Amino acid sequence: MRIVFIGAPGVGKGTQCKRLAAHFQIAHLSTGEMLRSVDRDSSFGLLIRSYIDGGGLAPDDLVMRIVKGRLFDEDCRNGCLFDGFPRTLVQAKALDDLLRAAGDGLCTVISLEADTDELIGRLLKRSEQENRVDDTADAIQRRLELFRQMTSPVLDYYAAQGLVEPIDAMQSPDSIFDSIRDQIERRCL
């Protein structure tokens, strides 16, 4: 069970992935969390910060190196939820190649969708609550624009494979969870 979650920053990918990982007892792989967890003062950490602290995306090869190292860990054996990954067509194709080489593939792609004003409000609130340096007003605008430019084509790529399931992320968190769970059960089990 390999599931990709795509949606703009603040749409609720992390929140829903945590709940679904517990429900289905599979790993939750958040590239954002993996990148933020690298020692910020190491040379690798400084490189990562140079990209993400200003609202940018880490380079594809760096992200793929982290994902490849994590994808075949024991807790991912029965499946995983990819939280906000892949974010570019290069990453999507590289993930397909990795999974295909392992005799595996994606069973669905969940596209969480919400209004831009709602997303900005959620991200500003998260910034206050979690003290995230990548949730400043300028960084939020940059990240939303990068999502539209770079990640939206990933949806087209997966839609051509018949994998995309759109979910209205303006509902209550419980309703969103129920909708996603139903889609996963229908497509992956």
Helices and strands as residue ranges (DSSP letters): E 2-6, H 13-24, E 27-30, H 31-37, H 43-52, H 60-71, G 74-76, E 80-83, H 89-101, E 108-113, H 116-130, H 137-146, I 147-151, H 152-159, E 164-168, H 173-188
